[in-house]
């Protein structure tokens, strides 16, 4: 599913991405980045774009800047926690360093498209199923757990589950 962000959301993502990096620098540490083709600011901007896309799709509160950590939770739907994972590939992989890093109830995989205002929501996965079905691979900096985009559950099924949860 493709989600186009408006100019105000894009502007907010740019400001929040730059602010996050500046806050980290002011505290004397560099945010981790394993990508020599992208600045930390750009990576954060796209991370916020992914979060905004999911928030807009499900009419959730918009993401905020967190000084140290978000605790593995980007968004909330009532009491259900959502970790939005961005991948620079339009059809990338859902990746977690370890199962301990998968803190939320569910993860939503979002990919980058050629249009910087459009995000591709590839699907979602609950924590238990990810733990059962993910594979381990070393991408060059230690083993990590992943699932391919085509293994994700359709984003429409998440909407259905959230509505059942909300109105049960």
N, CA and C of each residue as an Amber inpcrd file, in Angstrom:
protein
   504
   0.8430000  -1.1740000   0.0000000   0.0000000   0.0000000   0.0000000
   0.8890000   1.2380000   0.0000000   0.5840000   2.1640000  -0.8740000
   1.3430000   3.4070000  -0.9630000   0.6350000   4.5080000  -0.1840000
   1.4120000   5.2560000   0.6050000   0.8850000   6.3700000   1.3880000
   1.6820000   7.6220000   1.0320000   0.9730000   8.6430000   0.5390000
   1.6140000   9.9190000   0.2230000   1.4800000  10.8520000   1.4190000
   2.6090000  11.4110000   1.8390000   2.6120000  12.3720000   2.9390000
   2.4480000  13.7830000   2.3930000   1.7160000  14.6040000   3.1210000
   1.5270000  15.9980000   2.7410000   2.7500000  16.8380000   3.0880000
   2.7410000  18.0710000   2.6130000   3.8860000  18.9710000   2.8210000
   4.1570000  19.2330000   4.2960000   3.1150000  19.3780000   5.0970000
   3.3240000  19.6290000   6.5230000   3.9850000  18.4230000   7.1920000
   3.5250000  17.2160000   6.8770000   4.1490000  16.0170000   7.4430000
   5.6020000  15.8950000   6.9960000   5.8750000  16.1530000   5.7300000
   7.2500000  16.0750000   5.2270000   8.1410000  17.0810000   5.9400000
   7.6410000  18.2840000   6.1290000   8.4020000  19.3100000   6.8450000
   8.6720000  18.8610000   8.2840000   7.6510000  18.3580000   8.9590000
   7.8290000  17.8980000  10.3350000   8.8390000  16.7600000  10.4170000
   8.8110000  15.8500000   9.4590000   9.7800000  14.7450000   9.4430000
  11.2030000  15.2700000   9.2900000  11.3930000  16.2540000   8.4290000
  12.7280000  16.8390000   8.2500000  13.2120000  17.4950000   9.5340000
  12.3420000  18.2500000  10.1790000  12.7340000  18.9190000  11.4260000
  13.0170000  17.9060000  12.5310000  12.1640000  16.9060000  12.6540000
  12.3350000  15.9060000  13.7050000  13.5870000  15.0640000  13.4730000
  13.8680000  14.7260000  12.2150000  15.0740000  13.9610000  11.9090000
  16.3320000  14.7240000  12.2590000  16.3730000  16.0050000  11.8970000
  17.5380000  16.8430000  12.2170000  17.6420000  17.0770000  13.7180000
  16.5120000  17.3140000  14.3720000  16.5210000  17.5460000  15.8200000
  17.0340000  16.3300000  16.5810000  16.6340000  15.1400000  16.1530000
  17.0700000  13.9190000  16.8350000  18.5840000  13.7890000  16.8000000
  19.1720000  14.0120000  15.6310000  20.6310000  13.9120000  15.5050000
  21.3080000  14.9870000  16.3420000  20.7810000  16.2020000  16.3100000
  21.3730000  17.2940000  17.0880000  21.3140000  16.9980000  18.5820000
  20.2100000  16.4700000  19.0570000  20.0950000  16.1120000  20.4730000
  21.1260000  15.0520000  20.8610000  21.3230000  14.0760000  19.9910000
  22.3330000  13.0400000  20.2610000  23.7290000  13.6450000  20.3130000
  24.0360000  14.5060000  19.3650000  25.3530000  15.1540000  19.3390000
  25.5630000  16.0000000  20.5870000  24.5320000  16.7110000  21.0270000
  24.6400000  17.5520000  22.2150000  24.8980000  16.7160000  23.4670000
  24.4510000  15.4660000  23.4470000  24.6810000  14.5860000  24.5850000
  25.9840000  13.8110000  24.4570000  26.6960000  14.0180000  23.3560000
  28.0200000  13.4410000  23.2050000  28.0750000  12.0340000  22.6530000
  27.0200000  11.5800000  22.0110000  27.1210000  10.2630000  21.3800000
  26.5580000  10.3070000  19.9710000  27.1080000   9.4180000  19.1410000
  26.6880000   9.3360000  17.7520000  25.6630000   8.2220000  17.6100000
  24.5320000   8.5110000  17.0010000  23.5670000   7.4440000  16.7450000
  24.1670000   6.4120000  15.7950000  23.7750000   5.1730000  15.9880000
  24.3180000   4.0900000  15.1730000  23.7860000   4.2070000  13.7490000
  24.6510000   3.9630000  12.7990000  24.2520000   3.9390000  11.3930000
  25.2040000   3.0260000  10.6520000  24.6570000   1.9830000  10.0550000
  25.4670000   1.0450000   9.2820000  25.2240000   1.2610000   7.7900000
  25.3280000   2.5000000   7.3420000  25.0310000   2.8060000   5.9500000
  25.8840000   3.9900000   5.5230000  26.8940000   3.7300000   4.7220000
  27.7810000   4.7980000   4.2730000  27.1760000   5.6380000   3.1520000
  26.0300000   5.2270000   2.6130000  25.3980000   5.9470000   1.5070000
  24.3580000   6.9590000   1.9730000  24.2090000   7.1120000   3.2790000
  23.1420000   7.9510000   3.7990000  23.6110000   8.6070000   5.0950000
  23.2710000   9.8670000   5.2690000  23.6170000  10.5370000   6.5240000
  22.6620000  10.0800000   7.6240000  23.0670000  10.2770000   8.8580000
  22.2100000   9.9340000   9.9900000  20.9440000  10.7870000   9.9710000
  21.0750000  12.0530000   9.5640000  19.8980000  12.9230000   9.4850000
  18.9070000  12.3640000   8.4700000  19.3990000  12.0140000   7.2670000
  18.5040000  11.4740000   6.2410000  17.8530000  10.1770000   6.7100000
  18.6220000   9.3200000   7.3650000  18.0620000   8.0660000   7.8760000
  16.9420000   8.3470000   8.8760000  17.1520000   9.3110000   9.7590000
  16.1170000   9.6530000  10.7400000  14.8930000  10.2620000  10.0750000
  15.1110000  11.1060000   9.0730000  13.9810000  11.7080000   8.3530000
  13.1080000  10.6160000   7.7470000  13.7380000   9.6430000   7.0820000
  12.9590000   8.5660000   6.4680000  12.2920000   7.6810000   7.5140000
  12.9380000   7.4890000   8.6520000  12.2990000   6.7470000   9.7390000
  11.0340000   7.4420000  10.2070000  11.1120000   8.7650000  10.3490000
   9.9170000   9.5230000  10.7340000   8.8620000   9.4940000   9.6280000
   9.2720000   9.5480000   8.3670000   8.3000000   9.4520000   7.2760000
   7.5320000   8.1350000   7.3600000   8.2440000   7.0580000   7.6450000
   7.5910000   5.7530000   7.7720000   6.5840000   5.7700000   8.9180000
   6.9860000   6.3280000  10.0500000   6.0920000   6.4010000  11.2050000
   4.8760000   7.2740000  10.9100000   5.0880000   8.4060000  10.2530000
   3.9680000   9.2760000   9.8890000   3.0120000   8.5520000   8.9440000
   3.5420000   7.7910000   7.9850000   2.6900000   7.0790000   7.0330000
   1.7740000   6.0930000   7.7530000   2.3290000   5.3350000   8.6880000
   1.5170000   4.3670000   9.4320000   0.5210000   5.0970000  10.3330000
   0.9660000   6.1590000  10.9880000   0.0610000   6.9330000  11.8460000
  -1.0960000   7.5080000  11.0350000  -0.8120000   8.0380000   9.8600000
  -1.8710000   8.6010000   9.0150000  -2.8300000   7.5090000   8.5420000
  -2.2930000   6.3470000   8.1700000  -3.1370000   5.2580000   7.6760000
  -4.1460000   4.8220000   8.7340000  -3.7090000   4.7180000   9.9790000
  -4.5740000   4.2180000  11.0470000  -5.1370000   5.3200000  11.9430000
  -4.9310000   6.5740000  11.5450000  -5.4390000   7.7160000  12.3110000
  -4.9570000   7.6770000  13.7650000  -3.6500000   7.4620000  13.9520000
  -3.0300000   7.3910000  15.2750000  -2.3660000   8.7160000  15.6070000
  -2.0600000   8.9100000  16.8880000  -1.2710000  10.0760000  17.2710000
   0.0490000  10.0490000  16.5110000   0.4920000  11.2090000  16.0660000
   1.7340000  11.2930000  15.2960000   2.9390000  11.0350000  16.1940000
   4.0300000  10.5460000  15.6040000   5.2350000  10.2770000  16.3960000
   5.8450000  11.5550000  16.9520000   6.6710000  11.3810000  17.9670000
   7.3680000  12.4980000  18.5950000   8.8600000  12.2100000  18.6240000
   9.6450000  13.2390000  18.9010000  11.0900000  13.0700000  19.0740000
  11.3320000  12.5470000  20.4830000  12.1150000  11.4780000  20.5860000
  12.5090000  10.9300000  21.8760000  13.9860000  11.2000000  22.0670000
  14.3520000  11.7210000  23.2140000  15.7370000  12.1330000  23.4370000
  16.6800000  10.9420000  23.4620000  16.3740000   9.9070000  24.2090000
  17.2880000   8.7720000  24.2940000  16.7880000   7.5610000  23.5290000
  15.5690000   7.1360000  23.8000000  15.0410000   5.9390000  23.1600000
  13.5210000   5.9960000  23.1500000  12.9320000   5.2580000  22.2300000
  11.4760000   5.1390000  22.2240000  11.0370000   3.8500000  22.9120000
  12.0010000   3.0870000  23.4170000  11.6810000   1.8430000  24.1060000
  11.1430000   0.7690000  23.1870000  11.3700000   0.9290000  21.8760000
  10.8770000  -0.0510000  20.9170000   9.4220000   0.1440000  20.5390000
   8.8620000   1.2980000  20.9080000   7.4590000   1.6010000  20.6080000
   7.4080000   2.9340000  19.8710000   6.9240000   2.8960000  18.6360000
   6.7930000   4.1210000  17.8440000   5.3940000   4.7070000  17.9130000
   4.3900000   3.8260000  17.9020000   3.0010000   4.2630000  17.8430000
   2.1470000   3.3940000  18.7580000   0.9890000   3.9080000  19.0880000
   0.0360000   3.1870000  19.9270000  -1.3290000   3.1690000  19.2550000
  -2.0020000   2.0250000  19.3220000  -3.4210000   1.9050000  19.0010000
  -4.0750000   1.3720000  20.2730000  -4.7100000   2.2450000  21.0270000
  -5.1840000   1.9040000  22.3700000  -4.0040000   1.3250000  23.1580000
  -4.0970000   0.0650000  23.5850000  -3.0050000  -0.5470000  24.3480000
  -2.0850000  -1.4090000  23.4890000  -2.2640000  -1.3880000  22.1950000
  -1.4220000  -2.1760000  21.2900000  -0.2480000  -1.3100000  20.8430000
   0.9580000  -1.8370000  21.0290000   2.1720000  -1.0970000  20.6700000
   2.6350000  -1.5000000  19.2780000   3.1600000  -0.5100000  18.5490000
   3.5750000  -0.6960000  17.1560000   4.9900000  -0.1700000  16.9820000
   5.8540000  -1.0040000  16.4320000   7.2100000  -0.6020000  16.0570000
   7.2370000  -0.5000000  14.5380000   7.4700000   0.6880000  14.0170000
   7.5350000   0.8980000  12.5730000   8.9830000   0.7260000  12.1460000
   9.2240000  -0.2000000  11.2210000  10.5790000  -0.4720000  10.7460000
  10.6860000  -0.0130000   9.2910000  11.6200000   0.8920000   9.0510000
  11.8450000   1.4310000   7.7100000  13.0030000   0.7020000   7.0500000
  12.8750000   0.4730000   5.7500000  13.9370000  -0.1200000   4.9580000
  14.1350000   0.7440000   3.7210000  15.3970000   1.0330000   3.3710000
  15.6810000   1.8510000   2.1890000  15.2690000   1.1770000   0.8900000
  15.1110000  -0.1360000   0.9010000  14.5970000  -0.8440000  -0.2710000
  13.0730000  -0.7550000  -0.2490000  12.4790000  -0.5580000  -1.3990000
  11.0170000  -0.4580000  -1.4360000  10.3700000  -1.7420000  -0.9260000
  10.9700000  -2.8590000  -1.2820000  10.4940000  -4.1690000  -0.8260000
  11.6170000  -4.8300000  -0.0380000  11.8600000  -4.3620000   1.1470000
  12.9930000  -4.8280000   1.9430000  12.6230000  -5.9240000   2.9210000
  13.4030000  -5.9920000   3.9770000  13.2360000  -7.0050000   5.0030000
  12.8490000  -6.3480000   6.3280000  12.0730000  -7.0700000   7.1120000
  11.8070000  -6.6830000   8.4940000  12.9460000  -7.2610000   9.3210000
  13.7200000  -6.4000000   9.9850000  14.9430000  -6.8240000  10.6640000
  14.9280000  -6.3610000  12.1170000  15.3030000  -7.2710000  13.0020000
  15.5570000  -6.9570000  14.4080000  16.8940000  -7.5680000  14.7880000
  17.6560000  -6.8580000  15.6230000  18.9430000  -7.3850000  16.0800000
  18.7440000  -8.7060000  16.8160000  17.7810000  -8.7400000  17.7160000
  17.4480000  -9.9300000  18.5080000  15.9570000  -9.8790000  18.8240000
  15.4210000 -10.9610000  19.3480000  14.0180000 -10.9450000  19.7710000
  13.8150000  -9.9820000  20.9330000  14.8320000  -9.8010000  21.7590000
  14.7160000  -8.8450000  22.8640000  14.5080000  -7.4170000  22.3630000
  14.9510000  -7.1210000  21.1330000  14.7810000  -5.7820000  20.5580000
  13.3790000  -5.5740000  19.9770000  12.6420000  -6.6620000  19.7910000
  11.2560000  -6.5780000  19.3090000  10.3810000  -6.3890000  20.5460000
  10.2020000  -5.1480000  20.9550000   9.5140000  -4.8120000  22.2040000
   8.0020000  -4.6500000  22.0370000   7.5690000  -4.2500000  20.8660000
   6.1550000  -3.9520000  20.6360000   5.3490000  -5.2210000  20.3970000
   4.0300000  -5.0580000  20.4050000   3.1500000  -6.1730000  20.0620000
   3.2840000  -6.5450000  18.5960000   3.4330000  -5.5180000  17.7510000
   3.5320000  -5.7570000  16.3120000   4.5840000  -4.8400000  15.6960000
   5.0430000  -5.2400000  14.5220000   5.9440000  -4.4060000  13.7260000
   5.3110000  -4.2040000  12.3550000   5.4980000  -3.0090000  11.8100000
   5.0170000  -2.6900000  10.4640000   6.2360000  -2.3520000   9.6180000
   6.3630000  -3.0100000   8.4610000   7.4880000  -2.8010000   7.5490000
   7.1190000  -1.7690000   6.4910000   7.9410000  -0.7230000   6.3960000
   7.7160000   0.3550000   5.4310000   8.9590000   0.5010000   4.5680000
   8.7680000   0.6340000   3.2520000   9.8800000   0.7820000   2.3210000
   9.8950000   2.1400000   1.6490000  11.0770000   2.5000000   1.2000000
  11.3020000   3.7660000   0.4920000  10.9190000   3.5890000  -0.9730000
  10.2710000   4.5940000  -1.5320000   9.9260000   4.5670000  -2.9550000
  10.7560000   5.6250000  -3.6800000  10.7440000   5.6220000  -5.0120000
  11.4800000   6.6630000  -5.7390000  10.9790000   8.0800000  -5.4440000
   9.7270000   8.2090000  -5.0290000   9.1480000   9.5090000  -4.6870000
   9.3470000   9.7460000  -3.1890000  10.1110000  10.7600000  -2.7980000
  10.3970000  10.9690000  -1.3770000   9.1820000  11.3200000  -0.5210000
   8.0480000  11.6030000  -1.1480000   6.8420000  11.8980000  -0.3760000
   5.9350000  10.6770000  -0.2260000   6.3340000   9.5550000  -0.8120000
   5.4960000   8.3510000  -0.7980000   6.2350000   7.2090000  -0.1070000
   5.5610000   6.5830000   0.8450000   6.0970000   5.4200000   1.5480000
   5.2830000   4.1900000   1.1560000   5.9660000   3.0410000   1.0390000
   5.2680000   1.7870000   0.7520000   5.1480000   0.9930000   2.0490000
   3.9240000   0.7770000   2.4800000   3.6950000  -0.0710000   3.6460000
   3.5750000  -1.5010000   3.1370000   4.5960000  -2.3050000   3.4560000
   4.6800000  -3.6710000   2.9400000   3.8340000  -4.6720000   3.7100000
   3.5530000  -4.3950000   4.9610000   2.7670000  -5.3310000   5.7570000
   3.1820000  -5.2750000   7.2090000   2.7470000  -6.2560000   7.9590000
   2.9910000  -6.2580000   9.3970000   3.2180000  -7.6780000   9.8870000
   3.7090000  -7.7720000  11.1310000   3.9400000  -9.0680000  11.7530000
   3.8360000  -8.9050000  13.2620000   3.2090000  -9.8800000  13.9230000
   3.1660000  -9.8480000  15.3800000   4.4600000 -10.4480000  15.9290000
   4.7530000 -10.1260000  17.1640000   6.0180000 -10.5140000  17.7860000
   6.1940000 -12.0340000  17.8240000   5.1640000 -12.7560000  18.2390000
   5.2870000 -14.2080000  18.3650000   5.5660000 -14.8660000  17.0200000
   4.8130000 -14.4870000  16.0070000   5.0110000 -15.0910000  14.6850000
   6.3910000 -14.7570000  14.1430000   6.8530000 -13.5220000  14.3590000
   8.2060000 -13.1640000  13.9300000   9.2250000 -14.0620000  14.6230000
   9.0660000 -14.2780000  15.9150000   9.9810000 -15.1430000  16.6540000
   9.9840000 -16.5660000  16.1250000   8.8170000 -17.0490000  15.7160000
   8.7000000 -18.4170000  15.2120000   9.2190000 -18.5700000  13.7870000
   9.0320000 -17.5550000  12.9460000   9.2940000 -17.7050000  11.5100000
  10.5230000 -16.9650000  10.9860000  11.1020000 -16.0770000  11.7830000
  12.2450000 -15.3010000  11.2750000  13.4680000 -16.1900000  11.0930000
  14.3600000 -15.7150000  10.2300000  15.6220000 -16.3960000   9.9700000
  16.7540000 -15.5340000  10.5060000  17.8990000 -16.1570000  10.7410000
  19.0670000 -15.4300000  11.2270000  20.0840000 -15.3080000  10.1010000
  20.6650000 -14.1110000   9.9590000  21.6910000 -13.8910000   8.9400000
  22.6280000 -12.7930000   9.4250000  23.8600000 -12.8510000   8.9630000
  24.8370000 -11.8040000   9.2680000  24.9000000 -10.8710000   8.0680000
  24.4170000  -9.6430000   8.2400000  24.4410000  -8.6400000   7.1800000
  25.7710000  -7.8950000   7.1430000  26.7530000  -8.3420000   7.9410000
  28.0650000  -7.7110000   7.9620000  28.4260000  -7.1130000   9.3060000
  27.5060000  -7.1810000  10.2630000  27.7830000  -6.6510000  11.6010000
  27.0920000  -7.4890000  12.6620000  27.1590000  -8.7940000  12.4800000
  26.5940000  -9.7270000  13.4510000  25.2520000 -10.2790000  13.0130000
  24.9100000 -11.4210000  13.5660000  23.6510000 -12.0750000  13.2290000
  22.4640000 -11.2190000  13.6420000  21.4910000 -11.1730000  12.7580000
  20.2400000 -10.4610000  13.0210000  19.0920000 -11.3290000  12.5170000
  17.9160000 -11.0800000  13.0270000  16.7260000 -11.8200000  12.6320000
  15.9690000 -11.0360000  11.5670000  15.4310000 -11.7460000  10.5820000
  14.7080000 -11.0420000   9.5200000  13.6040000 -11.9050000   8.9300000
  12.6720000 -11.2260000   8.2880000  11.6730000 -11.8310000   7.4110000
  11.5930000 -10.9580000   6.1680000  11.3560000 -11.5830000   5.0270000
  11.2250000 -10.8470000   3.7740000   9.8700000 -10.1420000   3.6940000
   9.8180000  -9.1180000   2.8570000   8.5800000  -8.3390000   2.7200000
   7.3940000  -9.2000000   2.3060000   7.6430000 -10.2080000   1.4770000
   6.5410000 -11.0360000   0.9970000   6.0630000 -12.0500000   2.0360000
   6.7150000 -12.0820000   3.1910000   6.2640000 -12.9220000   4.2990000
   5.4020000 -12.1380000   5.2940000   5.2950000 -10.8320000   5.0840000
   4.4980000  -9.9950000   5.9780000   3.0100000 -10.2720000   5.7700000
   2.2390000 -10.0370000   6.8120000   0.7910000 -10.1060000   6.6960000
   0.3020000  -8.8240000   6.0240000  -0.7610000  -8.9070000   5.2280000
  -1.2540000  -7.7050000   4.5430000  -1.6770000  -6.6360000   5.5480000
  -1.3730000  -5.3950000   5.2350000  -1.6760000  -4.3010000   6.1570000
  -3.1870000  -4.1790000   6.3830000  -3.9800000  -4.5720000   5.4020000
  -5.4360000  -4.5410000   5.5620000  -5.8880000  -5.4690000   6.6890000
  -5.1870000  -6.5840000   6.8670000  -5.5650000  -7.5070000   7.9410000
  -5.2480000  -6.9160000   9.3140000  -4.2580000  -6.0350000   9.3930000
  -3.9850000  -5.3610000  10.6600000  -5.1430000  -4.4290000  11.0040000
  -5.6260000  -3.6910000  10.0140000  -6.7710000  -2.8100000  10.2580000
  -7.9450000  -3.6210000  10.7970000  -8.2160000  -4.7600000  10.1760000
  -9.3200000  -5.6120000  10.6030000  -9.1310000  -6.0670000  12.0470000
  -7.9430000  -6.5060000  12.3930000  -7.6660000  -6.9560000  13.7680000
  -7.7800000  -5.8140000  14.7700000  -7.2960000  -4.6490000  14.3870000
  -7.3830000  -3.5010000  15.2950000  -8.8320000  -3.0990000  15.5440000
  -9.6710000  -3.1770000  14.5200000 -11.0820000  -2.8240000  14.6840000
 -11.7960000  -3.8490000  15.5650000 -11.4850000  -5.1250000  15.3950000
 -12.0680000  -6.1510000  16.2620000 -11.6470000  -5.8930000  17.7010000
 -10.3640000  -5.5830000  17.9050000  -9.8560000  -5.2930000  19.2500000
 -10.5650000  -4.0780000  19.8480000 -10.7160000  -3.0450000  19.0520000
 -11.3000000  -1.7920000  19.5460000 -12.7710000  -1.9460000  19.9330000
 -13.5080000  -2.7200000  19.1560000 -14.9520000  -2.7870000  19.3590000
 -15.4320000  -4.1020000  19.9680000 -14.5290000  -4.8700000  20.5350000
 -14.9430000  -6.1540000  21.1450000 -15.7370000  -5.9470000  22.4140000
